[in-house]
Amino acid sequence: MPPLCVTQDAAADELLGRDPLALLLGMLLDQQFPMERAFAGPRLLADRMGVDTLSAADLAAADPEQVVTWFRGPPAVHRYPGSMAARTQAVCRLVVDRYGGRAEGLWAGVPDGATLRERIGELPGFGAQKARILVALLGKQYGVTPPGWREAAGDYGRQGARRSVADVTGPESLAEVRAGKQEAKRAARAAAAS
């Protein structure tokens, strides 16, 4: 698998590339927060925990106040440290309960893209859009390509798209994704105004 270049920070991207839980938590944190900072959050969390690889079991079992402390920083792992710390623990508990603590259990041996999208959509904090984006990210950059994954990802799965983190491979594509998101927001505001 080629190295990921989502955060534009080598240490954070390296963790995302080798730690499926870090990738999953980065996607969770990608909400009302700059994309690069959201996906760099797992590296900050791992550093504060004093670990090289995140453990769903350890995060699920940790004292919630300690997790909030790790999230607060400075710098904060997310702009809403309390609620995102709780959501992180909820995701980790589900990963422990259903997938033996292994985030890659979400996609290992999945029969098709629709099932993958459904499994992701069951995670706390993962709505339909976030599930489609993660399916696209897994397919485009993580090598997880069950039959029908592009269809399950919707427009985010299109070849050559510049719509989401799934399409970020460096500074240039990050700028293209950001410009596309800003244009989509302008179009939505204009449609709502008319």
N, C-alpha and C positions, 0 to 999 in steps of 0.2 A: 504494500500500500504506500502511495506517495505521502510524504509528510504533509500535514494540514497547515494552512496558512490563514487561519480564521482571525486570530487576535492581533497579528503582526508583532507578537512577542514570542521569541523562540522557545522559551521555557514553558509558557502556557500552551502553545501549539503542540509541543512535544508531548505533554501530558494528555492532551485531547487525542492525539494520534495513537497512543498506546493504552489508554485507560478508558474502556467503554463507559464506566460510570461517570468519569469526568465529562465525556461528551454528552451524556444524558443530562447531567446537571447543568452544563453550559446551556443546553437547549431550554431547560426549565427556567433558568435565570434570564433568558432572552425575552424580557417582557418589561416594557416601560423603562428601558435602560439601554444605553448604547451597546450595540451588538458585540463589539470587540471586548468591552468591559465585562459583559455577561459571560462570554466564553472564556475570559481570563479568570473569572471567579473561582473555578475549581482549583486552579494553581494556587491562588491566594489561600483558599480553604486548606489545601494539602499542606502548604507551608506553615500555616497557623496550627495545624494539628501535629506537625512534626513528622509527616509521612511522605513517602515518595509516590504512593499509589493510594487512591481513596478506597475505603471499604464500606459497602452498604451496611454490613452488619454493625460496624463500629459507629457509623453515623446514626443508624436507627436506634441503637442502644444508648447513645450519649445523653447526658443530662441536657434537656432542652435549653436551659439557661446558658450552658457552656457553648452550645451551638450558636445561640444568639450572640454571645460574646465574640466567637470566631467571625461571625458575619459582620459585626459592627466595625471592626478594624480599629484605627484607620489604616488604609482607606477601607470603606465599606465594600463588602462583596457585592452588595446590591443596594439600591436606594431605599428599599423596604426590608431592612435586615431581619426584623422580627418575623414578619409573615413569610419571607422567603426561607428563613431558617426552618420554620415549622413545615413548610411545603417540602423542603429538601428531606427532612426526616420522614415525612409521609411517603415520598417517592421511594426512599431507601427501605422503608418497612415493606412496601409492596414488592420491591425487588427481592428482599429477603424471603418473604412469604411465598411468592409465586415462582421465583427463578433461582432459589438457593443462594441469594446474595450476589448473583452474577448478572450485571446489566445486559451483557451480550445474550443472555437467555431470552430476552425479548425477541431477538431476531434469529438466533441459532435454530436451524432446521424449520424455520417458518415456511409453510407450503406456498404462500403467495403474498403479493403486495397488499391485498385487501386485509388479510389476517394480520399482517405486520401493522398496518395503519390502525386496525381495531385494537390490538394489544397496546400500542402506544397511547391511543385515545383513552384507555382505562387508567392511565397514570394521573395522579393528582396534579392539577395545573396544566394538563395537556388537552386543549380543546381540539376541534376538528382541523383548524388551520395549522396549529403547531404540530399536530400529528402528521399532516401532509408534508410540512417542511422537514420534519425529522426523517420521514421516509425518503425524501429527496436527498437530504444530506447523507444518509447512510448509503444510498445507491450511487450518488455521484462521487463521493469522496472516501467512503469507508469500505466499498466493495461488497455491500450487502444488496444483492440484486435478485431477489426471488421473482418468479414469473409475475408479470403485471405490476411491478413496483412503480414504473413511470405513471401508469394509469392511476394507481392508488395515491400518488403524490400530486395528481392534477397538474395544473400549470407549473407548479414548482419543479416537476420532474422533466419538463421539456429540455431537450438538448439546446444549449446556447442561451438559456434563459438567464436573466440577471435580476432575479426577484427576491432572493433570500440568502441566508448564510450558506445554503447548499451550493451557491454559485461563487462564493468568495474563495479565491485561490491566491490572492496577493493584493497589494495596495490598489492596483488599477481596477480589478473586479470589485473590490470593496467600494470604491468611489462610484462605479457604475450601478451597483446594487443600491447604494444610498441615494443616488440621483433618481433611480427608478421609483424608490419608495416615496421620495419627496414629490415627484410628479403624480403618483397615484393619490397622495393626500390632497394635492391641489385640485385634481380632477374630482375627488369625492366632495370637497368643500364647494366647488363650483356647481356640482350636480345638486347638492343639498340647498344651495342658495336659490336655485332656479325653480 
